[in-house]
Amino acid sequence: MKKVYTAILTGLVLELSDGLSQPAQYNLQTAIAVGKIIKNHPGYPDINNPAVILELQAGKKLSGSKNWHRYYRYGENSLLLSFGSLGNKQVLGNFFALTPQLSVPLIEQNKLMTSFTLGLGVCWFQKPYNRITNAENIMVGSKLNFCGIASFNLSYQLSSEWQVSLAPKIYHSSNSHSNLPNAGMNLPLLAYGIKYTIHKDEPPDSIVPGITHFNKQIRFSIRSGIAYNQFGGTTAPAGPHYPIYLLSFFVTKQLSPINKLQSGLEGWYNTGVYDFIVSQDFYSENQRIKSYSLNWFIGHEFLLGHVSLLTQGGIYLYHPFFRDKLSRQSSYTLKEKLKTIFPARIGLQYYLYDETERMTNNLFIGIYIKTNLGQADFLDTGIGYRF
């Protein structure tokens, strides 16, 4: 999985970089961000101090040399390095993240500008959970985790080279239930930054025409995948790691050169659920069948050439084990009930051919974080084909 994720992130960086040798506008930015972690679990460690994050960022304006650039309003791609403290030095330690980002301009008026930024990368925690030496840290059970960042940016142009900014943003981190505990990190921040732009003239003939036509027909797709997660609850008990096998069939329809909708069915077999059913004699019959789940989903892709950002939401059509397990508890919350009804997913995909240009038949690989009502369930990698 790590190799697939590394390959997709590398592809994303290369797709957005647009060839570093080309004339373009490059920039360097530094910012200080202050905020406080949201305690999302009763057993969360004490957060008595604010988190302080230093951000260093190198960026490049989309030049228009690829046909999809204009549909993101010639925004900016960047690579963000973040590091700092999280408000509890003894238990949580320090935090480091490396995140590719894409910023899309919203409003530009005189010297005042607004934009929206999304990023997805990896992060490293200095002091993850350890049963003996750091049992209080239920936030993360592994040093290496996924990191997602979203921000709204307000900037003011001091000169042609210098710009100051104010950006409310949120960092989210999780290992997708691959190592427990995994309560995850939700960290809202307010960042104050300054940016320096290195100007280089862009040759007029390097800007390619926009996409004048695209395939509006409904296309059929298939995807298979494999996942691993640690059987257990958010914090405990943590069982062995088990494979999960997935298969989905769905249709897609492109709405614009960079937007695509999808809808279909996905099923999976959870070997960890089957092992629990058998070992605990949870069901007297149909034990393997009740280890399966089936959901109907709808989704959306933002297309960036060879790369796409995928989001999905759905409803479970067949999910017997977790529903029956919950019903056997003496009490449960509405949130716990809703987790057995509504799955969701976010992921990155890499297409063999540029998906904004290829009309039919394209192979893709992807890595996805699957959740239940926002709580991470498992991380899966897959390969698929769009006919």
C-alpha positions as CSV (number, residue, x, y, z in Angstrom):
1,M,0.0,0.0,0.0
2,K,2.8,2.4,0.9
3,K,4.3,1.8,-2.6
4,V,1.0,2.6,-4.3
5,Y,0.5,5.7,-2.3
6,T,4.0,6.9,-3.0
7,A,3.5,6.3,-6.7
8,I,0.3,8.2,-6.7
9,L,1.7,11.1,-4.7
10,T,4.7,11.2,-7.0
11,G,2.4,11.3,-10.0
12,L,0.4,14.1,-8.4
13,V,3.5,16.2,-7.8
14,L,4.7,15.6,-11.3
15,E,1.3,16.4,-12.9
16,L,1.0,19.6,-10.9
17,S,4.6,20.6,-11.3
18,D,4.1,21.0,-15.1
19,G,7.8,20.6,-15.8
20,L,10.0,22.7,-13.4
21,S,12.2,23.8,-16.3
22,Q,9.4,25.8,-17.9
23,P,9.2,29.6,-17.4
24,A,6.6,30.3,-14.7
25,Q,5.9,32.1,-11.5
26,Y,7.5,30.4,-8.5
27,N,7.0,31.4,-4.9
28,L,8.3,30.7,-1.4
29,Q,6.1,31.2,1.7
30,T,6.5,30.8,5.4
31,A,3.7,31.0,8.0
32,I,3.1,30.4,11.7
33,A,-0.1,28.6,12.6
34,V,-1.7,28.5,16.0
35,G,-4.7,26.4,17.1
36,K,-5.9,23.7,19.4
37,I,-6.7,20.0,18.8
38,I,-10.4,19.0,19.1
39,K,-10.8,16.3,21.7
40,N,-13.1,13.8,19.9
41,H,-13.0,10.9,22.3
42,P,-13.5,10.6,26.1
43,G,-10.1,9.1,26.6
44,Y,-8.2,11.7,24.6
45,P,-5.1,13.0,26.4
46,D,-5.2,16.4,28.0
47,I,-4.6,19.4,25.6
48,N,-3.7,22.2,27.9
49,N,-1.6,24.3,25.5
50,P,-2.1,25.6,21.9
51,A,-0.6,23.8,19.0
52,V,2.1,25.9,17.2
53,I,3.0,24.8,13.7
54,L,5.6,26.4,11.4
55,E,4.9,26.0,7.7
56,L,7.4,26.3,4.8
57,Q,6.0,26.2,1.3
58,A,7.3,26.1,-2.2
59,G,4.8,26.8,-5.0
60,K,4.3,27.3,-8.7
61,K,1.5,29.0,-10.6
62,L,-0.3,26.7,-13.2
63,S,1.1,28.0,-16.5
64,G,-1.7,27.0,-18.9
65,S,0.5,24.4,-20.7
66,K,-2.1,21.7,-20.0
67,N,-5.7,21.9,-21.0
68,W,-7.1,21.4,-17.5
69,H,-5.2,24.4,-16.0
70,R,-7.7,27.0,-17.1
71,Y,-10.6,25.1,-15.4
72,Y,-8.8,25.6,-12.0
73,R,-8.5,29.3,-12.9
74,Y,-4.7,29.0,-13.3
75,G,-4.3,28.4,-9.6
76,E,-1.2,27.3,-7.8
77,N,0.3,24.0,-6.8
78,S,2.7,23.8,-3.8
79,L,4.6,21.4,-1.5
80,L,4.0,22.2,2.1
81,L,6.4,21.2,5.0
82,S,4.8,21.5,8.4
83,F,6.3,20.9,11.8
84,G,5.6,21.9,15.4
85,S,4.1,21.0,18.8
86,L,0.5,19.8,19.4
87,G,-0.3,21.1,22.9
88,N,1.0,18.2,25.0
89,K,4.7,17.7,24.6
90,Q,5.0,14.8,27.0
91,V,2.2,12.6,25.5
92,L,1.9,13.8,21.9
93,G,5.4,15.1,21.1
94,N,6.1,16.8,17.9
95,F,4.4,16.6,14.5
96,F,5.9,16.7,10.9
97,A,3.9,16.7,7.6
98,L,4.7,16.8,3.9
99,T,1.7,17.7,1.8
100,P,1.2,18.4,-2.0
101,Q,-1.5,21.1,-2.3
102,L,-3.6,22.8,-5.0
103,S,-5.0,26.3,-4.5
104,V,-7.8,27.7,-6.6
105,P,-8.4,31.5,-6.8
106,L,-11.9,32.7,-5.8
107,I,-12.1,36.5,-5.8
108,E,-9.4,39.0,-6.9
109,Q,-10.2,42.7,-6.3
110,N,-7.4,45.3,-6.5
111,K,-4.7,44.0,-4.1
112,L,-7.0,41.7,-2.1
113,M,-7.3,38.1,-3.1
114,T,-9.1,35.0,-1.8
115,S,-8.5,31.3,-2.6
116,F,-9.2,27.8,-1.4
117,T,-6.6,25.1,-0.8
118,L,-6.8,21.3,-0.5
119,G,-3.8,19.1,0.3
120,L,-3.3,15.3,1.0
121,G,-0.1,13.9,2.1
122,V,1.7,12.1,5.0
123,C,2.7,13.0,8.5
124,W,4.9,11.7,11.2
125,F,4.3,11.8,15.0
126,Q,7.2,11.6,17.4
127,K,5.4,9.9,20.2
128,P,2.7,7.5,19.0
129,Y,0.8,5.1,21.4
130,N,2.9,2.6,23.2
131,R,1.3,0.2,25.6
132,I,4.2,0.5,28.1
133,T,5.8,3.9,27.6
134,N,3.0,6.1,26.2
135,A,-0.4,4.5,26.9
136,E,-2.2,7.9,27.2
137,N,-1.8,8.7,23.5
138,I,-5.0,7.2,22.0
139,M,-4.8,9.8,19.2
140,V,-2.4,7.8,17.0
141,G,-1.2,4.2,17.0
142,S,1.6,4.6,14.4
143,K,4.3,7.1,13.6
144,L,3.4,7.4,9.9
145,N,-0.1,8.6,9.1
146,F,-2.1,10.3,6.4
147,C,-2.6,14.0,6.6
148,G,-5.3,16.1,4.9
149,I,-5.4,19.9,4.9
150,A,-8.1,22.4,3.9
151,S,-7.8,26.2,4.1
152,F,-9.4,29.4,3.0
153,N,-6.8,32.1,2.2
154,L,-7.1,35.9,2.4
155,S,-4.1,37.6,0.9
156,Y,-3.0,41.2,0.4
157,Q,-0.5,42.2,-2.3
158,L,2.2,44.5,-0.8
159,S,4.1,44.7,-4.1
160,S,4.7,42.6,-7.2
161,E,6.9,40.3,-5.2
162,W,5.6,40.4,-1.6
163,Q,2.3,39.2,-0.2
164,V,0.9,38.7,3.3
165,S,-1.9,36.2,4.1
166,L,-4.3,35.1,6.8
167,A,-5.7,31.6,6.5
168,P,-8.1,29.7,8.7
169,K,-7.4,26.0,8.1
170,I,-7.8,22.5,9.5
171,Y,-5.3,19.6,9.7
172,H,-6.8,16.0,9.9
173,S,-4.6,13.0,10.5
174,S,-5.4,9.3,10.7
175,N,-3.8,5.9,10.0
176,S,-7.2,4.5,8.7
177,H,-7.6,2.0,11.5
178,S,-4.4,0.2,10.3
179,N,-2.9,0.4,13.8
180,L,-4.9,1.0,17.0
181,P,-5.6,3.2,18.8
182,N,-6.7,5.7,16.2
183,A,-8.9,8.4,17.5
184,G,-7.2,10.7,15.0
185,M,-6.2,14.4,15.0
186,N,-8.5,17.3,14.1
187,L,-6.6,20.5,14.4
188,P,-8.2,23.9,13.4
189,L,-5.6,26.6,13.0
190,L,-5.2,30.2,12.1
191,A,-2.1,30.8,10.0
192,Y,-0.3,34.1,9.4
193,G,2.1,34.1,6.4
194,I,4.3,36.0,4.0
195,K,5.0,35.0,0.4
196,Y,7.8,36.0,-2.0
197,T,7.1,35.5,-5.7
198,I,9.9,34.9,-8.3
199,H,8.6,36.2,-11.6
200,K,9.5,34.7,-14.9
201,D,7.7,35.6,-18.2
202,E,5.4,32.9,-19.6
203,P,5.7,32.4,-23.4
204,P,2.3,33.3,-25.0
205,D,2.3,30.2,-27.2
206,S,2.7,27.8,-24.3
207,I,-0.9,28.3,-23.2
208,V,-2.9,25.5,-24.8
209,P,-6.6,25.8,-25.9
210,G,-9.3,24.7,-23.5
211,I,-11.2,21.4,-23.8
212,T,-13.8,22.1,-26.5
213,H,-15.5,18.7,-26.2
214,F,-15.6,15.7,-23.8
215,N,-17.3,12.4,-23.5
216,K,-20.8,12.9,-22.1
217,Q,-21.8,9.3,-22.4
218,I,-22.4,7.1,-19.4
219,R,-19.4,4.8,-19.1
220,F,-19.1,1.5,-17.2
221,S,-16.2,0.9,-14.7
222,I,-15.0,-2.0,-12.5
223,R,-12.5,-1.9,-9.6
224,S,-11.0,-4.5,-7.3
225,G,-9.0,-3.8,-4.2
226,I,-7.4,-5.1,-1.0
227,A,-7.3,-3.6,2.4
228,Y,-5.8,-4.4,5.8
229,N,-7.0,-3.2,9.2
230,Q,-6.6,-4.1,12.8
231,F,-9.7,-5.7,14.2
232,G,-11.1,-3.8,17.2
233,G,-12.6,-0.5,18.3
234,T,-11.1,3.0,18.0
235,T,-9.0,2.5,21.2
236,A,-9.2,-1.1,22.3
237,P,-9.1,-4.0,22.2
238,A,-6.6,-4.3,19.3
239,G,-6.6,-7.6,17.5
240,P,-4.5,-9.0,14.6
241,H,-4.3,-7.4,11.2
242,Y,-6.7,-8.9,8.6
243,P,-7.1,-8.6,4.8
244,I,-10.3,-7.3,3.3
245,Y,-11.2,-8.0,-0.4
246,L,-13.3,-5.5,-2.4
247,L,-15.0,-5.4,-5.7
248,S,-17.1,-2.6,-7.2
249,F,-19.1,-2.1,-10.4
250,F,-20.2,1.5,-11.2
251,V,-21.1,3.9,-14.0
252,T,-19.6,7.3,-14.6
253,K,-20.7,10.4,-16.4
254,Q,-18.5,13.4,-17.1
255,L,-20.3,16.7,-16.4
256,S,-17.5,19.1,-17.4
257,P,-13.8,18.8,-18.5
258,I,-12.8,18.4,-14.8
259,N,-15.9,17.0,-13.0
260,K,-17.2,13.4,-13.2
261,L,-20.0,11.7,-11.3
262,Q,-20.2,8.0,-10.5
263,S,-22.7,5.6,-9.0
264,G,-22.7,1.9,-8.3
265,L,-22.4,-1.0,-6.0
266,E,-19.4,-2.2,-3.9
267,G,-19.0,-5.3,-1.9
268,W,-16.3,-6.7,0.3
269,Y,-15.3,-9.7,2.4
270,N,-13.8,-8.9,5.8
271,T,-11.6,-11.9,7.0
272,G,-11.3,-10.3,10.4
273,V,-15.1,-10.3,10.8
274,Y,-15.3,-13.9,9.7
275,D,-12.6,-14.9,12.2
276,F,-14.5,-13.2,15.0
277,I,-17.8,-14.8,14.0
278,V,-16.2,-18.3,14.0
279,S,-14.1,-17.9,17.2
280,Q,-17.0,-16.3,19.2
281,D,-19.7,-18.5,17.6
282,F,-21.5,-15.2,16.8
283,Y,-23.8,-16.9,14.3
284,S,-24.8,-20.5,14.1
285,E,-25.2,-20.5,10.3
286,N,-24.2,-18.6,7.2
287,Q,-21.1,-17.4,9.0
288,R,-19.1,-16.6,5.8
289,I,-22.0,-14.8,4.1
290,K,-22.5,-12.6,7.1
291,S,-18.8,-11.5,6.9
292,Y,-19.7,-9.7,3.6
293,S,-20.9,-6.1,3.2
294,L,-22.6,-4.4,0.3
295,N,-23.2,-0.7,-0.2
296,W,-24.7,1.6,-2.9
297,F,-22.7,4.7,-3.5
298,I,-22.5,8.0,-5.4
299,G,-19.3,9.8,-5.9
300,H,-17.5,12.7,-7.6
301,E,-14.0,13.1,-9.1
302,F,-12.0,16.3,-9.6
303,L,-9.8,15.6,-12.6
304,L,-6.3,16.9,-12.8
305,G,-4.9,15.3,-15.9
306,H,-3.6,11.8,-15.0
307,V,-4.7,12.3,-11.3
308,S,-8.1,12.6,-9.7
309,L,-9.4,13.3,-6.2
310,L,-12.3,11.1,-5.4
311,T,-15.1,11.5,-2.8
312,Q,-17.9,9.0,-2.2
313,G,-20.9,8.6,0.1
314,G,-23.5,5.8,0.3
315,I,-25.7,3.6,2.3
316,Y,-25.2,0.0,3.4
317,L,-27.6,-2.4,1.7
318,Y,-26.2,-5.5,3.5
319,H,-24.1,-5.1,6.6
320,P,-25.3,-7.7,9.1
321,F,-22.4,-8.3,11.5
322,F,-21.9,-4.7,12.7
323,R,-25.6,-4.1,12.9
324,D,-26.2,-7.3,14.9
325,K,-23.2,-6.7,17.1
326,L,-24.5,-3.2,18.0
327,S,-28.0,-4.5,18.7
328,R,-26.6,-7.0,21.2
329,Q,-25.2,-4.2,23.3
330,S,-27.2,-3.0,26.3
331,S,-27.1,0.5,25.0
332,Y,-25.7,2.5,22.1
333,T,-25.8,6.1,20.8
334,L,-27.4,7.4,17.7
335,K,-24.0,8.1,16.2
336,E,-23.0,4.4,16.7
337,K,-26.2,3.4,14.9
338,L,-25.6,5.8,12.0
339,K,-22.1,4.3,11.5
340,T,-23.7,1.0,10.5
341,I,-25.8,2.8,7.8
342,F,-23.6,5.4,6.1
343,P,-20.2,4.6,4.6
344,A,-18.0,7.2,2.8
345,R,-14.6,7.3,1.1
346,I,-11.9,9.7,-0.1
347,G,-9.1,8.8,-2.3
348,L,-6.5,9.6,-4.9
349,Q,-6.4,7.8,-8.3
350,Y,-3.8,7.8,-11.1
351,Y,-4.9,7.1,-14.7
352,L,-2.6,5.6,-17.3
353,Y,-3.8,8.3,-19.8
354,D,-4.8,11.9,-19.1
355,E,-8.4,11.5,-18.1
356,T,-9.3,15.0,-19.3
357,E,-8.3,14.0,-22.9
358,R,-9.0,10.2,-23.0
359,M,-12.6,9.5,-24.1
360,T,-12.7,5.7,-23.6
361,N,-10.8,2.9,-22.1
362,N,-8.5,3.9,-19.3
363,L,-6.7,2.0,-16.6
364,F,-6.3,3.4,-13.1
365,I,-4.8,2.6,-9.7
366,G,-5.9,4.2,-6.4
367,I,-5.6,4.4,-2.7
368,Y,-8.6,5.2,-0.6
369,I,-9.6,5.9,3.0
370,K,-13.0,4.3,3.8
371,T,-15.0,5.6,6.7
372,N,-18.2,5.0,8.6
373,L,-19.9,8.4,9.3
374,G,-16.4,10.0,9.3
375,Q,-14.7,7.4,11.4
376,A,-11.8,5.6,9.6
377,D,-12.6,2.0,8.9
378,F,-9.7,0.8,6.6
379,L,-7.3,1.9,3.9
380,D,-7.5,0.1,0.6
381,T,-5.6,0.1,-2.6
382,G,-7.1,-1.0,-5.9
383,I,-6.9,-1.2,-9.6
384,G,-9.7,-0.5,-12.0
385,Y,-10.7,0.0,-15.6
386,R,-13.0,2.5,-17.2
387,F,-14.5,1.3,-20.5
